[in-house]
């Protein structure tokens, strides 16, 4: 049986107390309302992180407004209030609309409306920024590893070439292409290869990072 189909069971005369996020007590009229309000408070505190006292006061206001909208929506569905009195449907619907607007503003100010939740998970969010930062650090690490490997290989090649150059006669240097000019050309080639490696990284990975910022 739905809430709309059940008879209303009004609580004790002075209401049923429910503790709000700020610690204040708020009295509701029925057990259904008490259960509803407790569930809203628990969900908001579980799904969000608040530390400022003014935030908790705004949450108090928000959950009580939601309770009123919940209460009045039940009354509209029944065509009467908890005490069997006939309601003014048009006036009540207008009041619900007004409170719903206020609720949207409260949620926006608290940063828990849908656009804010989407931003907290989207490309502009802190988690997304940190994930991107870790990915860039990893890619830069790969680049540094490639540079280090190139330097080691280039050093070994130049070192071997210099040793060969020093152990050869002038005729042998000409015959085996290990003259001073040949050695310098190898050094220039290795420098050019180093620069090409760095240029490729800047044009691909780093340019992509800048476009994403």
Buried (B, 14 or more C-beta within 10 A) or exposed (E): EEBEEEEBEBBEEEBBEBEBBBEEEBEBBBEBBBEBBBEBBEEBEEEBEBEEEEBBBBBBBBBBBBBBBBBBBBBBEBEBBBEEEEBEEEEBBEBBEEBEEBBEEBBEEBBBBEEEBEBBEEEEBEEBEEEBEEEBEEBBEEBEEBBEEBEEEBEEBBEEBBEBBEEBEEEEBEEEEBBEEBBEEBBEEBEEEBEEBBEEBEEEBBEEBEEEE
